[in-house]
Amino acid sequence: MSALGPRIASPWAGQTIYLPTLHGKGPTLTSVLAPTLGITQVQEVPVDTDKLGTFCGAVDRPNGPLFALATKIAAAKEMVPEGRLFMASEGSFRPHPTVPLQMVNLEWLKFADLETGFECTVQSMTTTMENHERRVTHVDELHQAMAPYRLPEHAVMVGLPGAPGVFFKALTSREQIAEAVATVLREHPVAELRSELRAHLNPTRMRHIRRLAMRLANRLRTACPKCEAPGFGEPLPRPGLPCATCGFPTSMPSGPAWQCQACHHIEHRKVKGKADPAFCPMCNR
């Protein structure tokens, strides 16, 4: 038994998982999922996922990450019609939902067994990331501007401040960046350096994806304690922590809840403690 439910043997041993990407995530995901699920490999399928949205802003992501995940898997299925197992990865960088002036990296992984209809999606958020923006008006400012960028492992893009898209991508040397900045400054008063956020050019993000793959593998090997279907887990926030002043249920999480996707059985692990009255609807009427 795990902390959530019984551990089960992988029902996908010996299978190949197909991953739509042009960004080199296959080896990283294989290193996690091959030993844990017994799959042969995560094989990359050359789907141009940038058509669904880009970090540089050239292509918007209007329909959200879950739509993007489903669309990527459908595109991979078209290219590998004989495939059974598919997965997709999606990421975003945005302001923290509750902490002002703090950016976060959100990642999603979706696993789909198209033979049985089983699907499992996991999500992770971190504040550990390489996501910098610096502006320069002269090439002499480059030495200081490039200080936070961890070249050559982490790449850089060069474009215009606030403008969607960039002129130069995947720059990994100071010489490449200096040349790109000089080119932009010949036509514009300001050039902007931005971190490359695509996973194959941002090892910090790739490590986040790897950690999320470990969570996915753990969930796929955990069965529902009631019906024994795989995929039990993934804590869901459930409000209701009692107010420290009046005891009324607040909007603060009362503890994680794990749910089965097959029979919808839920296990709620309540936490000890009381909520700040600032989150209480009764105390703030």
N, C-alpha and C positions, 0 to 999 in steps of 0.2 A: 504493500500500500504506500502511496505517496501522501503528502499532506492533504491532497484534495480527493484523490480517488485511486483505484487500483492501477498499477502499471501494467501495460499490455504489450505484447509483441507487435512489432510493426506489420501491418497488413500490406505494406507496399515494398517489402524487401525484394531486391532484384529488378526493380522498375527504374525507368529514367524519368526525371522531372524536366519538363521543358519550360524555359524561362525567356520571355520576350525582352531583349535588351541589346543595346549596342555599347554598353558601358562596363563590360568586364566583371559582372557580379557572379558569373557562374562558378569560377574556382573557389571564391569565398564561401558561397552557399554550399557547394559540394563538400568542402572541408568540415562543415557542421552536420549536414544532413546525411551524408554517406555513412558515417559511423553510428549515427543515432537512429536512423530509419532503415538502414540497410539498402538504400537505393544505390544504383551504379554510379550515377552522376546527375548534376544539374546541368543540362545541355542548353546553351544559349541559342535562341532563335532570333535571327537578324530582323527584328521588327523595329522600325524607326519610331521609338516611343516619344521622341521630341515633338512629333506632330500633335501629341496630346497636351503639350505644355512644356515650357522651358524655364529654367531658373533665371535666365538673363532677361526674361520678359518679352522676348520676340513673339512667343506664342502663349496666349493665356490658358489657364486651366479653369474654365468656367463651371465645370460640373462636379468638382470635388474629387477627393482621392479614391473613394469607393467605386465611382463610375470609371475612373481611369484604370483601376485594377481590373475590373471586369472587361473593359474594352481591350486591354493588353492581352488578357488570356484568350479572348475571342479571336484576336488577330493572330496569335501564335497557333491556335487550333486550326485556323485556315491554312497556315503554312505547314503544319504537321497534323494532317487529318487522322492519322493512325494513332496519335498520342493519346494516352490515358491520363497521365498526371501533368498538371501545369501549375506554375506559380508566377506571381507578379510582384514587383516591388515598386513602391511609390514613396516619395519624400517631399517635404516642404520645409521652408524656413519662414518663421512668422513671429510676431510678438507673443510673449508669454501670456497665457489666458488670465493670470491674476497678478503677476509681478510687473509693475511699470518699468519701462526702459530695458527689459530683459528679452533677448531673442532666444528662440528654441528651435531645435531640429526635430521634426516629427517624421517618423518612418512607419510604413505599413508593409506587411507581407501577407499575401493571400495564397493559400494552397487550395487546389481544386482537383478532385478525382471525378473526371467527367463520365466515368463508367457507372459509378454509384450515385453521383449527385452530391457527394459529401464536399463541403467547403469549410475552410477555417481561416479567419483573418485575425492577425495580431497587430498591435500598435505599440509604439514606444516614443517617449519624449525625453530629450536631453538638452542641457544647457552647455555641454561640452562639444564644441564645434570650431571649425575654421571657417569663419564667414566675416571677412573684413571688406571695408570700402574706404578708399583714400583718394583725395583729389589733388591734382597738381596743376600749376599754371606755367611751370618751366621745368625743363629736364633736370636742372640743378637741384630740384626738390625731391628727386626720385630716391636718393639714398635714404632719407628719413622716411619717406612714404612707404618704402618696401620693407621696413623693419619688421612688421608683424607677419609677413608672408613667409611660410616655411618652404622655401624653394630648395631643391627642385621637386620634392615629393608632392607638394601641394601646388597646383597650377593657378594661374592668374588670367583674368580677362581684362581688356582695356576697351573703354567706350566713353560715352558722354554722360555727365551727371543727370540722373533722373530719366534718361531716355531708355525706351524699351530696346532690347537687342544690344549687341556689342559689335565692334569692328574687328576685334582680334580675340581669339579664344585659345585655350590650352597652351599658354605661355609658361615655360618652366625655367627660364634663365633670365638673369638681369639684362643681358644683351638683347634678348627678344623683347622684353618689356620696354626697355629704353627706346628701341626702334619703333615700337608700336605707339608709345606716348609721343615721340617726336612727330610721327605721321599725323596723329590726331591734332596736336598743337599747331601744326602748319595751317589747319583749316578752322580751328575752334579755340576759344580762349582757355578752356579747361578740359582736362582729361581725367577720367575716373578709373582707378584700379579696383577690380572686384575679385573676390575669391571664386575660383571654379568650384561649383557645387556638385557637378556630376561625379558619381561615386568613384570612377576609375581615375579621376584627377584630384580626389579629395580623400586621402586615406583615413582621416578622422571620421568622416561620414561612413566609409566602408566598414570601419570597426563597429560603428553603431548598428549597421545592418547585420553584421555577424552576430552581435549580441542578441538582436531580435530573432535571428534564425534559431538560436539556441532556445529561446522562449517558445518559438513555434514547434520545434522538435519535442520539447517537454510536454507541450499541450497535446500534440498528436499521439504521444505515447501514454497519455492519461485518460482512463475510461471514466465514464459517469458511474458513480457508486450505485445508481438505481438501475439503469438499463444496460450499462457496460459499453455504450457507444463511445468511440474515440473523440477526442477534442474537448474534454471537460476542462474548464479553467477560465483563465483571463479575468481577473478581478474587474468588476463593474462598480463604479461609485454608486452608493445608495445613500441618499440623504436621511436625516432623522436623528443625528446626535443631539441628546437632550441639552437644553439651555442650562448653563450653570446657575442662573438666577431663578428661573421659574419652572424649569423642567420640560418646557414645551419642545416638541421636535423642531429642530432647525434645518437649515439648508446644508449644513456641514455633513460630510460623510459619516455614517454610523458604523462603517466597516465594509470590507469587500464582499461581493456576492459572486459566486461561480455558477455558471449556467450550462446545462447540456443543450446542444443544438438539436438533438434528436427528440428527446422526451420533454425538454424544457424544465427539467428538475433544477432547482436552485438551492444552493447552500449558502447561507448568510453567516459570516463570522463577525459578530459585533465587537467593537472596540470599547475599551474602558475610557472613562473620562467624560468631561462636559464641554460644551461649546461656548465660545465667547458670546455674551448677550448681544453683541453687535450683529450677529447673524440670526437672531431670533425674531420671527414676525410678530410675536405677542409683545415683546419688550420694546418694539419699535413701531407700535401702532400710532 
